[in-house]
Amino acid sequence: MFRSKIHRAVVTMAELYYEGSITIDKDLLAAADILPYEKVQVVNINNGSRFETYTLEGPAGSGMICLNGPAARLGSVGDEVIIITYTHLDEEKAKKHKPKVILVDKDNKIKHEF
C-alpha cells in the first residue's frame, strides 16, 4: 500500500560523484513520516523516470532535495519529483489505511498536509 509521499518537490541539487541516495530536508522527512535510510520511489515529473533509492537527512528548513550518485543522472536541478513510500498491511488494516500526503511549494516548504 502507498504509505506517504512528498508531492511535487523541486530538486535543488544533484551530486553525481556520491555513493547514492536522495537527501531530503529533515522537516519534510518528518512531515511525511519517512525515516533516514528508508527505501523510497522517486518519480520525476519532468522526464518520466522512476527509480528506487534510500533517504538521507538534510538540514532542517533548507528545502533540500538532492539526487546523489546514479540518481543524479535521472533528474536535474529544477525538476519536480514525487517521493513515495509503501508499506505492507494485512487486509483489515489496508481497508482503513489513509496515506500521508505532503504538498510543497516551489521552495519545498509545506503548503498542505493531509
Secondary structure, DSSP 8 states (H G I E B T S, - for coil): -EEEEEEEEE--EEESSSSSEEEEEHHHHHHTT--TT-EEEEEETTT--EEEEEEEEE-TTS--EEEEGGGGGS--TT-EEEEEEE----HHHHHH---EEEEE-TTS-EEEE-
